[in-house]
Amino acid sequence: MTELTKYYRELGIRDEVYQFGDEILDSLKGRFEEIDKVAEYNQLKVIQAMQKSQVNENCIHYYASGYGYNDPGRDTLEEVYASVFHTESALVRPQITCGTHALSLALSANLRPGDELLSPVGKPYDTLEEVIGIRPSRGSLSEYGITYSQVELLPDGTFDYEAIEKAVGSKTKLVTIQRSKGYLTRPSFSVKQIGELIAFVKKIKPEIICMVDNCYGEFVEVIEPSDVGADLVAGSLIKNLGGGLAPIGGYIAGRKDLIDACGYRLTSPGLGREVGASLGVMQTFYQGLFLAPSVVAGALKGAVFAANIYERLGYKVIPDSKESRHDIIQAVELGTPEGVIAFCKGIQAAAPVDAYVVPEPWAMPGYDSDVIMAAGAFVQGSSIELSADGPIKPPYAVYFQGGLTWQHAKLGILMSLEYMVRDKVVELP
Ligand SMILES: *Cc1c(COP(=O)(O)O)cnc(C)c1O
């Protein structure tokens, strides 16, 4: 073990920081065991799905180009995703460029002029505001005559069933539910809670399509929203399900007629899912999905470790050190700009790529304050890889997520603390 601490020291972690982390870790054995059990369950789920679809070498190495008719890798992978989500169908493509695109596609494919979209869980993720047209935007659903209504959560973060019942009207065609809080301070929802909400909505109007924005939530629990009544679930492959290997992509899983509609919208009426060559990315999609349960487990351990470290040091952490987890995001309210900057510098300094770069706050387009971002990733913008960002404004919170391995997440968190100690932002107890 002296060799181990020597390595940490060489990487810049002082012994006191390492030891403080080690004490915290001792108290987390039970939590980590639970996380490993979920990963084990989801690993079996993925392997069983791959076996059932007889995934073979041809699926993985077939190089489809051109139109991509009869691409066996793509078609089989979509079957595997449908098995994992227990849905009739799935669309999993490199042509779906990101999570926002997957959600936008699912909405625009299944809504028509005159329909209304309802969010019963408050404001959706920032980028969805432009998709929907909450912020006026070229090509938004609003420009096509699709209206939008929103019901806020109650002050304690639970569903306002009374207001939801009032909001469901004759035009309401689709309900969108965001599983993860994203970068808001509301709680993230468990799959069970989402199931209760879906059941409530369907009781009022059975034909409503219920869609779940599943970003950051996949494989955190042993069930997915499609197991509790969601008609559509969508997300990004440079988050959980890409397992860190997918270089691009998004997925939508759900009812066959709704997924087919997504295919027609993604490519063209008439062509639908028949075209869209996979261009050699299939190995990363299969292997990434295979690794995803343990990658998500590593990220979750990192989030729990960070929550416990920073709560012990007196900071507000969301979720708190004991709460059960419904996504991989951890927020820490550091209270000062210096805290946010030191934290992010530490995360950057622990990266396998671009560790020598020093992140600085900057005026990023679309934000109303300077933002600092730390990431040294193999895939640009990948947030299943260890990353952190914080807007430089009160309450000076930093949002932290990812880690392809638990060991890297651990190093990153210790390094964030090292930088905070070094910059005299915090003192160890
Ligand atoms: C990341 C995220 C999105 C958007 O995904 P991108 O890949 O960044 O476009 C949407 N919703 C939630 C909850 C997210 O976390």
Ligand as a Chemical Component Dictionary entry (heavy atoms), coordinates in Angstrom:
data_LIG
# 
_chem_comp.id                   LIG 
_chem_comp.type                 NON-POLYMER 
_chem_comp.pdbx_formal_charge   0 
_chem_comp.three_letter_code    LIG 
# 
loop_
_chem_comp_atom.comp_id 
_chem_comp_atom.atom_id 
_chem_comp_atom.alt_atom_id 
_chem_comp_atom.type_symbol 
_chem_comp_atom.charge 
_chem_comp_atom.model_Cartn_x 
_chem_comp_atom.model_Cartn_y 
_chem_comp_atom.model_Cartn_z 
_chem_comp_atom.pdbx_ordinal 
LIG C1 C1 C 0 -27.733 15.885 -21.405 1  
LIG C2 C2 C 0 -29.187 15.971 -21.293 2  
LIG C3 C3 C 0 -29.987 16.295 -22.395 3  
LIG C4 C4 C 0 -29.413 16.665 -23.731 4  
LIG O1 O1 O 0 -28.453 15.804 -24.235 5  
LIG P1 P1 P 0 -27.293 16.340 -25.178 6  
LIG O2 O2 O 0 -26.624 15.076 -25.604 7  
LIG O3 O3 O 0 -26.428 17.234 -24.367 8  
LIG O4 O4 O 0 -27.936 17.047 -26.311 9  
LIG C5 C5 C 0 -31.346 16.316 -22.209 10 
LIG N1 N1 N 0 -31.888 16.054 -21.015 11 
LIG C6 C6 C 0 -31.163 15.765 -19.930 12 
LIG C7 C7 C 0 -31.827 15.488 -18.622 13 
LIG C8 C8 C 0 -29.780 15.711 -20.034 14 
LIG O5 O5 O 0 -29.042 15.419 -18.965 15 
# 
loop_
_chem_comp_bond.comp_id 
_chem_comp_bond.atom_id_1 
_chem_comp_bond.atom_id_2 
_chem_comp_bond.value_order 
_chem_comp_bond.pdbx_ordinal 
LIG C1 C2 SING 1  
LIG C2 C3 SING 2  
LIG C2 C8 DOUB 3  
LIG C3 C4 SING 4  
LIG C3 C5 DOUB 5  
LIG C4 O1 SING 6  
LIG O1 P1 SING 7  
LIG P1 O2 DOUB 8  
LIG P1 O3 SING 9  
LIG P1 O4 SING 10 
LIG C5 N1 SING 11 
LIG N1 C6 DOUB 12 
LIG C6 C7 SING 13 
LIG C6 C8 SING 14 
LIG C8 O5 SING 15 
# 
